[in-house]
Amino acid sequence: MMKNKIIALLQARTDSTRLPRKVLRDILNKPMIIHQLERTNKSKYIDKLILLTSEETSDDELSKVVEYNGFNIFRGDKNNVLKRFYDSLVNIELKDDDIIVRLTGDCPLHDSSIIDESIEAFINNKCDYLANCINPVYPDGLDVEVFNYKSLKLAYKNATKQSELEHVTPYIRNHSELTIKNLDKIPIYPKWRLTVDEESDFTLITKVYEHFNSTYFSFQDTINFLEKNAYLLKLNKSIDRNEGYIKSLKEDRIQGEKYIEEDSDKWFERNKDTSHNCFTEYLLNLIPKERLKQFDLAEFGVGHGNHINLLSHYTHRIDGYDGSKKSIDKLKLLQDRDQNINGKVVNLGDHFELLSNYDLIIYGFFTYMITNEEFKTLVHNTKKHLKKGGYIYIYDFLSNQNKNSINAHNQNFYVFKRNLKYYLKELSDFQLIDFRKFDNRKLKDYLLSNSNCIDTEIESDDYNWTFSALFKLKD
């Protein structure tokens, strides 16, 4: 069964803000991290176990302790842990389907049989990623993530968000074309906390080790002890699971809000003399004007308000949402003519409150600014506010493959380009009514004259190719 190489990467540092040097604190006269390495090393499947730490001088002692006890060590980037993972494997000959096991150094009660269980499940499920902790099966402190080398390379090449770089696997878990699985098992005390981030955590773990007076005891042994000494579980009951990851997500949100506002404002200034009204004119060919008169409509990505200005003549109500205050301020000028036009500044890559429910929602040249995870959030938000049988109309960049690249107008951020296959998968609750690709250099003539075209291959993956697509929510 085990034909692939299996490499376990256990990440640890000594400069924890909540409990500094925790991995080097002694339990039974042995550093906590050595207990975990020795327990992990009992795995019957892992070919190589490597502890990954930073190149900072603060981790010199940790490196010496790990090496002294006979374990492999790799030192890399402090904050970009994803890069540290990737760099640690550069000198190991790995195939795309070789297996990586991710562990963290704050889990001194980890059980090698639980690690092996996830490895077996990963192989049997023929997937790209499997975890026992996304939908928690065990107490916090027995987390295992297993993924193939192909997925790690993909994440290293494309991940940009703070949470993706610091926590290694979020990009993999949210990739639409990877097969993601959770360990299928009835949970066993998933609300227990057996990890070490705070002093109260360390006290509990120490009590467990002192009871057994050994490095080696099973998870079942731990259960039996804590069931009889349940008062110990109250020591750290108030601490939230995955506090570090939650903090990173908040930082992502701040970064995302900055990008949406900054890039939207730059787009507004850059395109003040251009118009893409041909998209709207084509939409009017797809949905009869008589029907539109009864529609409540929203556009995400208002730009200069040209589409809303044109469509407002044919709709019952029309609302605009954009990350740029300049866009919404300009839209509000239209309210002097039509009180049924409304605008709101929002972060289009996050959950946001909509002003109404709609018959038609337009995604207008902005999805290139948001990640796949944010696009999922957008679709979820859209479906909640779309009336029965409602429509989504999208126009944006088209690519032969899903990829991102540096934003030519804003070097701090990325452009996300996608193919039709991606949209069909993410909008699986919708029926594709109309699709066409076109060359931006012949925009209007191409869009209005060509017949419906499902062939999505394009000549080159540059900024010259765009698409429009009309989707209808299935009954």
Order of alpha helices (4+ residues) and beta strands (2+ residues): beta-beta-beta-alpha-beta-alpha-beta-alpha-beta-alpha-beta-beta-alpha-alpha-alpha-beta-alpha-alpha-alpha-alpha-alpha-beta-alpha-beta-alpha-beta-beta-alpha-beta-beta-beta-alpha-beta-alpha-beta
